[in-house]
C-alpha cells in the first residue's frame, strides 16, 4: 500500500501543481473585481477585509450576447475544422494502413512534416499564397478564370483552411492507428460475398474505425475551440471567437476577471469532450 502511494505521489503532485493550482488561481481571478493597479484586480479574499468577491464577471458572460456569440462561433468553427480534418484524414489513413509495412512509417512521417517547421512561418506562407498579389490569385488570373484578384485572405474560408492545415495530423494519426489494428478478414469476407468497395467501406471499415474516428474528431475539436492565432492572422475582422475575445479582455481592456471567466467557461465547455476522449482512450488501451 505504501509503495503504491509513493508511486502515485509524483503524478498527483504534477496534477496539483500544473492543473488544479492554475485552475484555482483562474477561479480566484474570475471572482475578483477589476481595479486599477498591478495586477489590475482586487483579490476576492484578504485576511484584513475578508471576502470581497463578486460574480459580476461570470454574470457578464451570460448577460452579454457578444460573448455568447463568441462561444457559439468558436464551437461552430471547431466543429467545421474537425469535420473537414476527419474527411481528409480517412483517405490518408486508409492509404497508410493499406501500404506495405516498410512504407507505413515514412508515410506517417510525411503527415507530421508540417510540424518540422514553425507555426508562424506556415501561417505566413498561407498569407503569401492567399493575398491579392499571391500565387493563387496570379494562377487564377493567368488561367483567365478571374479578371481581378479575389478577396481570399481575411475570410472565413482562409481561416478554415489554416485551421485544417494546422490540425490535420491530429486526425490522421489516431485514425491510421485504428485502421492498422482492424481485422481485414471481415472486409475480405464482405468482398467475397459480392459487396463493392464503397459498400465494404460503409458497412465494415467505417463501423470498425468509429472509435478512432471519434478520437480524431475530439483531438481536433478540443484545441480548435480555443484557437486564437489562426483566426487573428487569417480570419475576417468580425470573426470574434473566444480566443480573440479573451485576448482583447486580457491585453487591451486589462479586465483580468472577465478574461479569467471566459477561460473558465471555455474549460467547462470542453470538459465533456475531454472526458469522452479519455474514456475512448481507456477503452482502446490493451
N, C-alpha and C positions, 0 to 999 in steps of 0.2 A: 504493500500500500504506500509506504513511504517512498519507494523507488518510483512508483507511478506518479506520485505527487511531484517529485523532483523533475521527472521528465516533462510534466505538463507546465511546470513553473515558467520556463523561458517563453513558450508561445503565449501564455496568459499575460505575462509582463509585456510582451510585444504588443498584444491586442490592447492592453490597458493604456500603454504609452502612445501608441500610434493610431488607435481607433477611438477608444472610449474617451480618453482625455481631450483630443481635439473636438469631438462632438459635444462634450460637456462645456468646453470653452465657448464653442459656437452658440450653444443654447444660452449660456450666460450673456453673451453679447446681444443675442436676439431679444432677451428680456430686459435689456438696458434702455436707457433714454439717451437720445442723441444730445450732445453738448459740445461746446467749443473747448478745444484743448487737445492734448496728445496723450492717449488716444482720444478720438472725438466722441466719447460716450461716457455716461455716468454708470459705474458698476451697479448691478441690481441689489447687491448686499454689501454693507460695510459694518464693521463691528461698532462703529460710533453711532451711525444713524439707523442701523438695522436694515430691513427690507425696503428697497426703493424701486423695485422692478415694475415694469409696465408691459402690458400685452398689446400696446399700440402698434408696434411693427408687424406683429402677426395678424392683427385686425386689418391692417392696410392691404395685405395680400389678398384677403377675401373681399374687401370693400371696393378696391380699385380694379376696374375692368382691364386696365393697362397690364397689370401683372397676370391676371387670369388669361388674357390673350397671349401673353408671352409664354406661359406654361403650355397652353394648348398648341401653339405654333411649334414649340420645341418638340412636343410629343409627336406631332404630325410629321415634322422633318425627320425625326429619329426613326419613325415607322417607315417612311418612304425610303430612307437610306438603307435600313435593314432589309426591306423587301427587295430593293434593287441589288444589293450585295448578294442576297440569297439566290436571286435569279441568275446572276452572273457566276456565282460560286458553283452551282450544280454542274454545268458542263466542264468547268475546270477541274472540280474534284473527281468527276467521273473519268476524265482523261488521265488524271494521276493514278486513280485506282486501277484503270484498265491497262496502264503501261507496264512493261517489264519491270521486275524488281530493281534492276540496276539503274533505271531511269527515274524511279519514284523520288528519290532524294534530290537529284538535280532539279527536277520539275518543282518540287516543293520549295527549293531554294530560290527558284525564279519568282515564285509567288511572294517571297519575302524580300525580293530585290529592292522595292521602293524604300524599305526600312534601312537600307545601307546608305542612303543619303539623308540629309537633314530635312526636317518637316517644312521649314520656311522656304528653302530653295525649291521644293516641289510645288508649293503654292505660288512662288514667284514664276515658275515655269508655266503654270496654268494662266497666270495673269498675262505673260508674254504671248501665249497662244490665243487667248480669247479677246484681247484688247482690239480696238478698232483697226490698228495697223498691224495686227498679229498675223501669224501664219494661216489661221483658219479663215479669216476674212479675205486674205490675199488669195488663197486657193479658191474660195467661192467666187470671187470676182474674176479670177483668171479663167475659171470654167464657164463664166457667163451666167452663173446662177443668181447673182445679185448685181445690182447697178452701183451699190454703195456699201459701206461697212454696216454689218448688222450689230445691234446692241447685244452682244453676247456676254460681256463682262458685267459684274454687279447685277446679276439677275438671279431669279430662283433656280434656273437651270444650271448656272455656273456654280452656285452654292451646292446643289445636289451632286453635281459632277465631282467637285472637290471632296465632298464627304464620302462618296462611294469610292473614289480612288484611295482615300486615306484609310478606310476601314475594310476594304475588300479582303485583305489577307486574314482578318479575324473571322471571316465567314468561310473561307476556302479550307483552312487547315483543320478545324474540327469536323467539317463535313467530309473531307477526304479521309480522315482517320476512321470515321464511322463506316464509310463505304469500303475501306480496305478490310474491315473486320466482318463484313456481311457474308452470308452463306450464298455463294454463287450457284450452288446446285439447285436452289429453288428457282432462280431465273432460268437456268438451263431446262428445268422440267417444264416451266411455263412455255418456253420457246418450242420444246418438243411437242407440246400439246397444241401448237398452232398459233400461239399468241405472237402478234407482231412486236417489233422492238418498242414502239411507243406504248403499247398496252402492257408489255412486261415492265417498263419503267413505272407506269402509273399504278399498276396493281401489285407489283412485287418490290421493285427497288425503292420507290418513294416511301411506302409504309415502313420498310426496314430501316430507312435512313432518317425517319422523322425525329428521333431523339437528337441526332447530330444536327439536323436542320434547325430545330428549336434552340439548341445551344448556340449555334452560329448566329441565329437571329438575335438572341439576347446579348451575345458578345458584342454585336454591333450597336444594338439599340441603346444599351446602358451608357456607354461613353458618348454616343452621338447626341443623347438628350441634353447633355450639359456642354456641348461643344461651343467654343467662343471664337477661336482664331479663324476657322474657315468661313463662318458667316460674316465675320468682320472684314476679311480681305477679299472675298469673292461674292458675297451676297449683296442684295439691294439695301439701301439705307433704311428702308422701312421694315426690314426683316428683324424685328426686335424679339430675339429669343431670350431664354432665361439667362444663358451665359453672358450675353451682352448687357441685359438689364442689371445683372449682378455687378458687372464691371463698372457700369455707369454709377450705380449707387455707392460703390466702394471707393472708386478713384476720383470721379468727377464731383458727385454730390457729397462725398465723405459722410454718408449716412450708414455707418457700420452696423447699427442694429437692424436696419431694413435689409442690408446685404446679407447679414447672417440669417435673417428669417427666410430670405429667398433660398439660401443654400440648404437650410434645414427642410424647407418644403420640397425642394428638388430631391433631397436624400430620402424623404418619406415616400415620394412618388416612385422612387427606384428600388425601394425595399422589396416590393413584391417580385419584380423581375429578377433581382439579385437572389432572392430566396429560391425562386424557381430554378435558376441556373445552378445553384448549389445543390438542389435536390436532384437535378438531372445528372450532375457530375458524380454525385454519390451513387446513383443507380448504375452509371456506366463503369464505375470503378470495379476492378476484379475483386 
